[in-house]
């Protein structure tokens, strides 16, 4: 049983390949707040809405000294298409082996139409300037989530 990360915990460090083929680590963002959102899959209805909501709020998010990072199990090519199609102005990370999703406790057994499988449970972490978890949103419902995140960033 993996341990669930809580507010006040140190966010697990990571280094993953981004949509641009660059290696991205959490420590690169020290001094900024990070909106780290885990989503199941590029180009699916809920994930597209969630990503577009963050896109549409990017100016407000950046005003709080924050960056947005999206994480899914998709590869670089999938992320590039997703970003291009929806004009996403932030980095998407490729967690193709689910190592980061497991370290954050969001890789879970799910079921859909009677079949069970492993995948990402939609979750958002807000990480403070020192790398500590400031807020966790589990089992995110897309509608209204952007507002919850903006509120948390301002507080």
BAKETI-939295 format. One record per residue (C-alpha): residue number from 1; residue in three letters; x, y, z. Coordinates in nm, 4 decimals, decimal comma. Example, Ala and Ser with C-alpha at 12.3 -4.5 7.8 and 13.67 -1.06 7.14 Angstrom:
BEGIN
[badren 1 "ala" [1,2300 -0,4500 0,7800]],
[badren 2 "ser" [1,3670 -0,1060 0,7140]],
END
This chain:
BEGIN
[badren 1 "unk" [0,0000 0,0000 0,0000]],
[badren 2 "unk" [0,1529 0,3301 -0,1065]],
[badren 3 "unk" [0,1501 0,6185 0,1348]],
[badren 4 "unk" [-0,0722 0,9092 0,0475]],
[badren 5 "unk" [0,0986 1,2472 0,0309]],
[badren 6 "unk" [-0,0452 1,5103 0,2622]],
[badren 7 "unk" [-0,0283 1,8864 0,3025]],
[badren 8 "unk" [0,3077 1,9737 0,4582]],
[badren 9 "unk" [0,4909 1,6721 0,3095]],
[badren 10 "unk" [0,7948 1,7331 0,0933]],
[badren 11 "unk" [0,6907 1,6797 -0,2695]],
[badren 12 "unk" [0,8786 1,3848 -0,4212]],
[badren 13 "unk" [1,1436 1,5086 -0,6623]],
[badren 14 "unk" [1,1240 1,3875 -1,0196]],
[badren 15 "unk" [1,3016 1,4149 -1,3500]],
[badren 16 "unk" [1,0907 1,3380 -1,6560]],
[badren 17 "unk" [1,1091 1,4110 -2,0270]],
[badren 18 "unk" [0,8818 1,6946 -2,1371]],
[badren 19 "unk" [0,6785 1,7422 -2,4527]],
[badren 20 "unk" [0,9866 1,9214 -2,5942]],
[badren 21 "unk" [1,2221 1,6325 -2,5184]],
[badren 22 "unk" [1,3912 1,8227 -2,2326]],
[badren 23 "unk" [1,4532 1,6748 -1,8908]],
[badren 24 "unk" [1,2447 1,8577 -1,6310]],
[badren 25 "unk" [1,2929 1,8285 -1,2533]],
[badren 26 "unk" [1,0932 1,9663 -0,9645]],
[badren 27 "unk" [1,4034 2,1375 -0,8240]],
[badren 28 "unk" [1,4145 2,3642 -1,1337]],
[badren 29 "unk" [1,1046 2,5392 -0,9965]],
[badren 30 "unk" [1,2305 2,6274 -0,6469]],
[badren 31 "unk" [1,1168 2,9797 -0,5692]],
[badren 32 "unk" [0,7929 2,9337 -0,7645]],
[badren 33 "unk" [0,4689 2,7636 -0,6757]],
[badren 34 "unk" [0,3890 2,4620 -0,8932]],
[badren 35 "unk" [0,0431 2,3487 -1,0021]],
[badren 36 "unk" [0,1160 1,9822 -1,0721]],
[badren 37 "unk" [-0,1846 1,8169 -1,2288]],
[badren 38 "unk" [-0,2034 1,4469 -1,3081]],
[badren 39 "unk" [-0,4557 1,3512 -1,5735]],
[badren 40 "unk" [-0,5430 1,0169 -1,7356]],
[badren 41 "unk" [-0,4912 1,0744 -2,1096]],
[badren 42 "unk" [-0,4265 1,3336 -2,3800]],
[badren 43 "unk" [-0,7173 1,4217 -2,6068]],
[badren 44 "unk" [-0,9954 1,2733 -2,3953]],
[badren 45 "unk" [-1,2952 1,4928 -2,3092]],
[badren 46 "unk" [-1,2324 1,5535 -1,9359]],
[badren 47 "unk" [-0,8567 1,5902 -1,9729]],
[badren 48 "unk" [-0,8980 1,8308 -2,2632]],
[badren 49 "unk" [-1,1443 2,0459 -2,0646]],
[badren 50 "unk" [-0,9157 2,0474 -1,7596]],
[badren 51 "unk" [-0,6088 2,1417 -1,9664]],
[badren 52 "unk" [-0,7987 2,4138 -2,1533]],
[badren 53 "unk" [-0,9267 2,5548 -1,8224]],
[badren 54 "unk" [-0,5656 2,5869 -1,7021]],
[badren 55 "unk" [-0,4712 2,7382 -2,0408]],
[badren 56 "unk" [-0,7504 2,9958 -2,0103]],
[badren 57 "unk" [-0,6362 3,0872 -1,6569]],
[badren 58 "unk" [-0,2618 3,0936 -1,7228]],
[badren 59 "unk" [-0,2287 3,4728 -1,6817]],
[badren 60 "unk" [-0,4016 3,4603 -1,3398]],
[badren 61 "unk" [-0,1919 3,1588 -1,2368]],
[badren 62 "unk" [0,1352 3,3245 -1,3419]],
[badren 63 "unk" [0,0366 3,6415 -1,1496]],
[badren 64 "unk" [0,0594 3,4322 -0,8305]],
[badren 65 "unk" [0,4204 3,3363 -0,9138]],
[badren 66 "unk" [0,3152 2,9865 -1,0195]],
[badren 67 "unk" [0,3831 2,7494 -1,3071]],
[badren 68 "unk" [0,1627 2,4689 -1,4405]],
[badren 69 "unk" [0,2932 2,1210 -1,5166]],
[badren 70 "unk" [0,0686 1,8479 -1,6551]],
[badren 71 "unk" [0,1549 1,4793 -1,6137]],
[badren 72 "unk" [0,0124 1,1743 -1,7897]],
[badren 73 "unk" [0,1348 0,8369 -1,9119]],
[badren 74 "unk" [0,1404 0,9656 -2,2714]],
[badren 75 "unk" [0,4622 0,9999 -2,4717]],
[badren 76 "unk" [0,6307 1,3042 -2,6239]],
[badren 77 "unk" [0,4559 1,2764 -2,9642]],
[badren 78 "unk" [0,1113 1,2528 -2,8020]],
[badren 79 "unk" [0,1844 1,5541 -2,5795]],
[badren 80 "unk" [0,3103 1,7580 -2,8773]],
[badren 81 "unk" [-0,0117 1,6927 -3,0700]],
[badren 82 "unk" [-0,2240 1,7740 -2,7621]],
[badren 83 "unk" [-0,0383 2,1021 -2,7007]],
[badren 84 "unk" [-0,0563 2,2045 -3,0658]],
[badren 85 "unk" [-0,4255 2,1181 -3,1052]],
[badren 86 "unk" [-0,5318 2,3147 -2,7944]],
[badren 87 "unk" [-0,2559 2,5787 -2,7845]],
[badren 88 "unk" [-0,1495 2,4804 -2,4313]],
[badren 89 "unk" [0,1061 2,7303 -2,2925]],
[badren 90 "unk" [0,2628 2,5035 -2,0295]],
[badren 91 "unk" [0,4813 2,1945 -2,0088]],
[badren 92 "unk" [0,3447 1,8409 -2,0201]],
[badren 93 "unk" [0,5576 1,5642 -1,8699]],
[badren 94 "unk" [0,5834 1,2080 -2,0008]],
[badren 95 "unk" [0,5423 0,9575 -1,7172]],
[badren 96 "unk" [0,5377 0,6594 -1,9552]],
[badren 97 "unk" [0,6605 0,4151 -1,6870]],
[badren 98 "unk" [0,4210 0,5590 -1,4212]],
[badren 99 "unk" [0,7150 0,6015 -1,1798]],
[badren 100 "unk" [0,6239 0,9588 -1,0893]],
[badren 101 "unk" [0,2518 0,8800 -1,0689]],
[badren 102 "unk" [0,3343 0,5981 -0,8261]],
[badren 103 "unk" [0,5596 0,8219 -0,6136]],
[badren 104 "unk" [0,2742 1,0739 -0,5849]],
[badren 105 "unk" [0,0212 0,7981 -0,5066]],
[badren 106 "unk" [-0,2061 0,8721 -0,8033]],
[badren 107 "unk" [-0,1500 0,5511 -1,0028]],
[badren 108 "unk" [-0,4509 0,3444 -0,9015]],
[badren 109 "unk" [-0,6638 0,0520 -1,0000]],
[badren 110 "unk" [-0,9675 0,1856 -1,1835]],
[badren 111 "unk" [-1,2691 0,0288 -1,3460]],
[badren 112 "unk" [-1,4683 0,1266 -1,6502]],
[badren 113 "unk" [-1,7508 -0,0669 -1,8129]],
[badren 114 "unk" [-1,6772 -0,3666 -1,5929]],
[badren 115 "unk" [-1,3091 -0,3947 -1,6753]],
[badren 116 "unk" [-1,0370 -0,3061 -1,4266]],
[badren 117 "unk" [-0,7059 -0,1505 -1,5202]],
[badren 118 "unk" [-0,4284 0,0649 -1,3752]],
[badren 119 "unk" [-0,4139 0,4333 -1,4542]],
[badren 120 "unk" [-0,3878 0,7854 -1,3221]],
[badren 121 "unk" [-0,6559 0,9140 -1,0875]],
[badren 122 "unk" [-0,7116 1,2818 -1,1729]],
[badren 123 "unk" [-0,5291 1,4673 -0,8938]],
[badren 124 "unk" [-0,3760 1,8140 -0,8545]],
[badren 125 "unk" [-0,0978 1,9100 -0,6142]],
[badren 126 "unk" [-0,0010 2,2649 -0,5316]],
[badren 127 "unk" [0,3630 2,2739 -0,4289]],
[badren 128 "unk" [0,5000 2,5795 -0,2512]],
[badren 129 "unk" [0,8207 2,7706 -0,3300]],
[badren 130 "unk" [1,0216 2,5416 -0,0995]],
[badren 131 "unk" [0,9023 2,2144 -0,2488]],
[badren 132 "unk" [0,6398 2,1321 0,0159]],
[badren 133 "unk" [0,2865 2,0249 -0,0659]],
[badren 134 "unk" [0,0520 2,3135 0,0091]],
[badren 135 "unk" [-0,2717 2,1560 -0,1178]],
[badren 136 "unk" [-0,3969 1,8282 -0,2674]],
[badren 137 "unk" [-0,7106 1,7847 -0,4761]],
[badren 138 "unk" [-0,8008 1,4142 -0,5032]],
[badren 139 "unk" [-1,0460 1,2649 -0,7552]],
[badren 140 "unk" [-1,0755 1,6012 -0,9278]],
[badren 141 "unk" [-1,4061 1,6939 -1,0872]],
[badren 142 "unk" [-1,3143 1,9149 -1,3845]],
[badren 143 "unk" [-1,6039 2,1595 -1,3462]],
[badren 144 "unk" [-1,4990 2,4310 -1,1032]],
[badren 145 "unk" [-1,1505 2,2883 -1,0469]],
[badren 146 "unk" [-0,9712 2,5844 -1,2033]],
[badren 147 "unk" [-1,1415 2,8144 -0,9505]],
[badren 148 "unk" [-1,0395 2,5910 -0,6575]],
[badren 149 "unk" [-0,6784 2,6022 -0,7783]],
[badren 150 "unk" [-0,6779 2,9791 -0,8264]],
[badren 151 "unk" [-0,8239 3,0251 -0,4789]],
[badren 152 "unk" [-0,5555 2,7998 -0,3265]],
[badren 153 "unk" [-0,2769 2,9852 -0,5100]],
[badren 154 "unk" [-0,3975 3,3206 -0,3772]],
[badren 155 "unk" [-0,4268 3,2081 -0,0155]],
END
